[in-house]
Amino acid sequence: MEFHRIQTNTVQQIIDAFTEQLLRGSLRPGDQIPTEVELAEHFGVARNTVREAIKILVAMGVLEIRRPVGTFVCQGFSEPMISPLLYGVILGRGDSYDELMDLREIMETGTMLTVIRNAEEEEIATLSTPLVALGEACRREEPSVEEVFLRDDSFHEAVMALAHNRMVERIAATVRTMTHDMRYESVSLMLREGRAEELYQAHEKLYRILCDRDVAAVYEQIRSTYFVPDPETGVRSLSQPREERFCGE
């Protein structure tokens, strides 16, 4: 492990130096890093600058402090690692409906494909429980938007859990949080138009695709569960070709 002296007294440059060492493999999970005094000497900066950089790397889940032993590189994935990325997505999302829909589509399609690859047959079969609950909510005499939306969310959360990938699960959950309002409005529109059964059937097909591990059908069926406002039909599925979408979607 070799650090170079930096030209300006910046915390970010120290963080970048650690990143470079990790990428090169000079620093590995479980390795102990030099003390603050040693790092300050290596970088040619004040000890306080090193301390601030370490605090940030600890908050990001890259380093961990084990008192009184020292500071070590974390082993494996930790939840804080993904937070900077998630905040970047949230702050950069703007007000673009289309961009949010694209992000949602990418994440949910990727999640489905990951489940097909990673989940056991008996695990996929457990999705029948939240699916049945969604069906019951949709088939009530007067379906409740809140209940149907909750059951819809529960189904997708169960799917995400079967990816067996905490990073995928965390990012997908955040994307669903970001798209909460548009998803709620879609459910509301479907119920107002008396199309609750259609909403359920779209999810039942997703379940069948997972059971059959039908990779080719994932993309189109994911789009068929996205119901959006349409000036002519009131609400429709995004499984229609993109060029047919109107500008205000």
Secondary structure, 3 states (H helix, E strand, C coil): CCCCCCCCCCHHHHHHHHHHHHHHCCCCCCCECCCHHHHHHHHCCCHHHHHHHHHHHHHCCCEEEECCCEEEECCCCCHHHHHHHHHHHHHHCCCCHHHHHHHHHHHHHHHHHHHHHHCCHHHHHCCHHHHHHHHHHHCCCCCCHHHHHHHHHHHHHHHHHCCCCHHHHHHHHHHHHHCHHHHHHHHHHHHHCCCHHHHHHHHHHHHHHHHHCCHHHHHHHHHHCCEEEECCCEEEECCCCHHHCCCCC
